[in-house]
Amino acid sequence: MHKNFSAIFAIPFVLLILFSCSFSGGQGIPEDKKDYIGTWTSTEIYLDISENGNVDYKRESAGGSTTSIKAPIQKFEGNSFVVGALGFDTKFVVSKPPHEENGVWTMTVDGRELTKTTFQNF
């Protein structure tokens, strides 16, 4: 009985450690992807990519539903990137990587053009 009692208390601590490691942001953004860092928005999307690789994503649909993700970038696949933790991941398909035209930074993610901004709240 004593062994089971200890295991019950140990499991939450192990899960907490794994959960904390999953959201730590890990390796950060590779040098050749530094242009991705920043806050990107459109009328319905907010995407913040931090220097340590954490992503905060919110999308409001016309019907009023909201999709949100807060997780680290797991890897880049070409221009696209995979975000996730604890076995769940989402691929953000980047058809036009970050680029500057006339002083305005844009990139196209999942078919939506996003503009880099200093706006921090959505």
N, C-alpha and C positions, 0 to 999 in steps of 0.2 A: 504494500500500500504506500509506503514512503517513496518508492521509486516513481510511481505514477503521479504522486502529488508534486514531486520536483519537476517532472516532465511537463505537467500542466503549467507551471510557472515559467519554465524555460522557453517554451514555444513562443509566447508573445515577445520575449526579448530577442529571440533569433529573428522573428518576423520583422520587428522594429529595426534591427540592424540591416537586414536585407532591403527593407523599404527605404531606409535612409540612404543606403548606397545607390539605390536605383535612381534617386532624385538628386544626386549630388552634381550632376552635370558631367562628371567624368573627365574625359580628355580635353574638352573644350573644342573650339572651332579650328579646323586645320588652317594653316597659313594661306593656302590658295582659296579659301572660302570666307575670308574675313569680311568681304563685302556683304555677306548675309546678315551680319550682326546689326541689330537695330530694331526699331519698331516700324512695321509695315501695315498700312491700312487701305481699305476701300470703304464703300458705303456700308457693307455688311460684314467685313472681316477685320479683325485685329490680330496681328501676328508679331509677337516680340521674341527675338532670338538674342539671348545674352551671350557674352563673350565666353562664358564657361560651358555653353552648349545647351542651356535650358531653354525650352520653348513654352510660351504661353499663347494659346490660340483660342479665339472665340469667333464664331460665325453665327449671325442671326439670319434666319430665313424669312422670306416674305410672310409665311404663315405664323410667325411669332415664336417658332421653336429656336432654341439655341444649342449649338454644339460647342463644347470646349475641351481643350486638352492642355494639361500642364505636365510635361515630362521632358527628359533629356533627349537630345539627338543621339541615336544609337550608331548611325553611320550615314555617309553620303554614298549615293549611287549615281555617278555622273553629276549632273546638276541637282538632282532630286535628293531628298533626305528622309530618313526613317526616324520617327520619334516614338518612344515607348518606354515602358517599365513593367516589371513583373509579368512578362510574357505577353503583354498586349502591345501592339505597335500599329502605327499608321504611317503610310508613305505619303509625303507631300511631293507631288509631281511638279517639277519646275521646268516649264517649257522655255522660258526666257530668264536666264540668271540675272542677278542684280547688275544694272548698268545705269550710267548717268547720261542724260541728254539735256542740254541747256540748263544745267544746274539742278535737275530733278532726277532722283534715283527711283527706278521702278524695277519690278520683277513680276513674272507671271507664274502664279502657283495654282495648280488645279484649275486652270483655265480662267483665272481671275487676275486682272492686273492690279498689283498693289503698289503703293507709293510710300517711300521711306519718309518718316515724319518724326518730329520731336514730341508729338502728342503721346502721352503716357497712359491715359485712362480711356476705356471704351465703354 
